[in-house]
Amino acid sequence: MITKEEILKIAKLANLELTEAEIESFTPQISNIIGYLNKLNQVDVTSVEQDFTVLKDAKNRFQEGEPTSLERKDALKNAKEHSDKYFSTDRVL
């Protein structure tokens, strides 16, 4: 069972502000998800052959034509902080 404190920690890491009602709602939901993942971890897959494929010529099969790029101003317009050309982030060590 996940605790309220763990929900608050996850919210802080995700930069989310949760109301008390959301915390109460998410706690059992996330606990159920973790319980399901724990069930999956118990499945014996030792007899299953690993299947991993890297596609060198991967193409988007859902979009017709060439993909378009965002203009720099459009990419930066919703950024929390940015300079004229770049996203600004906290220093990561």
N, C-alpha and C positions, 0 to 999 in steps of 0.2 A: 504494500500500500504506500503510495506516495503521500508525503506530508505537505501541509500548507507552506512550510518553510522552503521545501524543495520547489514548489510551484513558484514562489516568490523569487527564488534564485534563478530559475529558468527564465522567468519574465525579465529579470534584471539583465541577464546575459543576452536576451533577445531585444533589449531596449523597449520593452512593452510596459505600459501602465495598465494594470488590471484593477477592476473594481472588486469589492468584496464578493459580490454576486458572481462575477466571472471566476474568481478563485474557487468558490464553493462549487461552481458548475464544472470547472476543468479538473478538479482533483479526482473525482471518481472516473471521469472519462479517460484521463491519462493513466490512472491505475489499471483500468480495463485494457488499455492498449499494451501496457507493460506486461500484464498477465498473459495476453495473447502472444506477445513476443517470447515470453518465457516458455510457453507451450511449444512454440516453433523450435526453440533451442533444444528441446528434449527429443526431437525427431531424429532417428538414426539415419544418417545419410552416408554412412561409410561405404555402402555398396553402389552409390550413385556416382557415375563418372562426371568429373568436372567438365563443364562446357563453357568456355570463355572465348569469345571471338572479338577481334579488333578489325573493324572494317576500314581499309585504307581508302576506299572510294565511296565513303558514306555520302549519300545525297538525301536531301530533305524530300521525302516522298509525299508530303502533305501540302507543299507549297509549290505552285506553278511559277515558273520563271526564276529569275535571279533574286536572291534576298537583297533587301535594301538596308542601308546603314542609317543610323540616326545622325542628324546634324549635331555638332558639338553642343550648341546652345540647348537643344532638346534633351540631350543626355544629361546635362548638368542642371537643368531647371528645377528638378525635385531633390537635388542633393542637399544634405543638411549643411555642408560646408564645401566650398570649392574656390579655386582661384579662377583666373580667366580661361585656363585650358585644362585644368586637372581637378579630380576629386581630391578633397582634403580629408585625411583620416588621422586618428590618434596614432602615435608611434607604437609599433608592434615590436616587441623584443622576444 
